Amino acid sequence: MRKPVANALTVCPVEVAVSVLGGAWKLTIIKHLLGGRRRFGELGRLVGSVNPRVLTRQLRELETDGLVERTVYPEVPPRVEYSLTELGTSLRPAVAWLDRWGAAYAESHAK
């Protein structure tokens, strides 16, 4: 378990969620993985202006926290795909709600 998550366990469940899901791009990564398996480059294009090092770090943290699974295929050139675990997929309702809320917020502040 990552140290920030372990520390959050002593506070409250909301802090655990923020510790696991907070950070640059994590919820956006999860949103795109809800659509199915993605390769690193494809995920980078879908997420947007994310630095490859940052994307790698975020994917590793999501993998460590049990939300993302990394599959390496023994091919040349190597092929790596990312997908959500069952725990990651369980975030579908929360991500959908946040997506709707964010769209409504953006619309109300665009005036």
N, C-alpha and C positions, 0 to 999 in steps of 0.2 A: 504494500500500500504506500502510495506517495505520502510524504510527510505533511503537505498541506491538507490532504484529505484526513489523515489521522488526527491532526490538530482540530479540524472542523468537527470531528466526531464528539469532541468534548464540549462543543458549544450547543448546536441544535441541528436538526435535519435540514433546515434552509441553508445553513452554512456548508453542510456537506454537499448539497446540490450546487451551490455557487462554486465551491472548490473544484468539483468535478467538471462542471459545465462552463464555468467562467473562463475568461481568457480569449485571446484573439482567435476568432474564426471557428471555435468549437461547435457552436450551435449551427452555424452555416454549413460546416462539414457534415454534421449529423443530418441536417435537412437534405442535403444532396445524396447522402448515402441511403436515405429512406427510399430513394428511387431505384436502388439496386447497387450491385458491385461497381466499383469505379477503379480505374488505374490512377496512379499518382498524377500524371500529366493532365488527364481529363478532370480530375478533382480540382487541381490547381486552376484550370481554366474556368470551371464552374464557380469556384469560390470567389475569384476576382483577383484583385491586386495584392495577393498574398505572396510574400517572399518564400521561396522553396524551403529555406531553412526553418522558417516559422511553421510552415505547413507540416514539415517532417516532425518538428517538436510537438505540435498539437496532436498529430496522429499517434505519436508514441505515447503521449499522456492518455489519450482516449483508449488506446490499446491496454496500457497498464491498468487503467481503471475499469476495464472489462466491457467497454462499450463498442469497441471496434476490433475487428479481426483482420489480421494481415496474412494473406496467402501468397507464398512465393512458389512459382511454378518452375520446375527444373528444365528450362528452355534456354536457348541461345538466340537472341539476347534474353536476359532474364525478364520475366514478367511478374509483376507484383500487383495484386488487387486488394482493395480494402472493402469491407462490408461491415454491417452492423451485427452485433451479437443479439441474442434475444433481449438482453437488458437494454441495449442501445435502441432496438426497435420499440421497446416499451415507451420510449419518449415521443412517439408519433403524435399523440394528442397534445402534449405540451408544446411541441414544436409548431403544430398547426395553430394552436391558440396564440402563441407568440408571433407567428407570421401574420395572422389577422390583426392582432393588436398593433403591431408595428406598421402595417399598411394604414390602419385607421389613424394612428398618431401622425404619420407622415402626411396623410391627406388633410388632417385638421390643421397642421402647421404650414401647409404649402400656400395658404391664403394670405 
